[in-house]
Amino acid sequence: MGPALFTIRNGDMNDPGEIKNYAEKILLVDENQVTPWHFHWQKTGDIINRGGGRLMIRLSRASPDESALYDRPVRVSLDGFLRTVEPRGSVSLGPGEIITIPPRLYQEFHAKP
């Protein structure tokens, strides 16, 4: 069985009154479960580790035509501080830590054993 996903909030891109295109979801990831590489075209999301383990997040920019992973460093906000991550590099989130994922940033998650 794969990770479990619960959507709490999912901004509506077609609503002209929507100010913050933001997704809030609960994702339950167990050891040896990996989400596939994916990105969101327009939404920003915060990933918050609410569990007791470490969540590993691999990151890469989308290529200009969005067909592949781009070989340029990534800048992300980790607990409010900007951090540079190498293409396909990983960020480790401990309990309570937050990373903000901007649009068009490929991401892949797994729980560290």
Buried (B, 14 or more C-beta within 10 A) or exposed (E): EEBEEEEEEEBEEEEEEEEEBEBEEEBEBEEEBBBEBEBBEEBBBEBBBEBEBBBBBBBBBBBEEEEEBBEEEBEBBBEEEEEEBEBBEBBEBEEEBEBBBBEBBBBBBBBEE
